[in-house]
Amino acid sequence: MSPSFRRAAALLVALAGLALLASRAVESVVPVGASISVAKKFWRAGSPTRLLNSHLFRRDPELGAALVLRDRFLPLDADVILTVPPSLPEGAAEEMRRKAAFLLAPRRVTLARGETGREGFALAPAPR
């Protein structure tokens, strides 16, 4: 077998595999018109709206909205202290800290226990 024949055979096998994958993807996906409509709505929304609709804040939109609002007022070079109620379980408190750290990056977020406001948490710049 010549090298050009082997290349052509390999290309044919690869294209057949891609065509098979594409046909299965088309069967299992929402109609193209609906996908384009959702994509348009997603990109027309502002970045805070896209963030609040992400998987990270889908179950806790109040936390996401409060963090987006406070992100604008905290300086980027200041670290942040996230205060949560003492009654909050450790796992839930760490999850809140991780969400805050994701949204408030590049600031470092540390966790503290203490009195909080109505929202169930408090954010403050860390002392330098």
Secondary structure as UniProt FT lines:
FT   HELIX           3..28
FT   HELIX           32..44
FT   HELIX           47..52
FT   TURN            55..57
FT   HELIX           61..71
FT   TURN            72..73
FT   TURN            76..77
FT   STRAND          80..84
FT   TURN            86..87
FT   HELIX           90..104
FT   TURN            105..106
FT   STRAND          109..113
FT   TURN            118..119
FT   STRAND          122..125
//
